């Protein structure tokens, strides 16, 4: 039996909304995304976190609530002393800022967002001594301090 894959994101409902298209283009430029699919995945992630928070707020399941709050706190999206209402205030920028590509650029390990993406795709970035070649990988707070760059990539950065 072959498992069929399904999309992990939702596309916009309205095809030609100029305000949404302009906003998406700004995100693509600011965060160095290559296609809108990456942005839609981040939006779906935010949407799913909010949806889960609304469900937990209605059911009052303490264990699942703590689990969700701990997960988002480990990711660095919310603070340690947050509650469910803070999850409802999460924006797409919070998720985009936790992507490996963005963190590599913000830490100065690459001079541009596109170069950060290239370093990641070529296997020059290690997280906890493991090579990660997915620019959209969500980095936790603990992993953020354990990023390293290969010597080849350091030479490229120094020569610029």
PEWO-V326903 format. One record per helix or strand of 3 or more residues. SS is the DSSP state (H for helix, E for strand). FROM is the first residue (numbers start at 1). TO is the last residue. If there is no record, write none. Layout:
BEGIN
ss;from;to
SS;FROM;TO
SS;FROM;TO
END
This chain:
BEGIN
ss;from;to
H;18;31
H;36;59
H;62;75
H;84;88
H;92;96
H;100;106
H;113;121
E;125;127
H;141;144
E;147;149
H;151;159
END
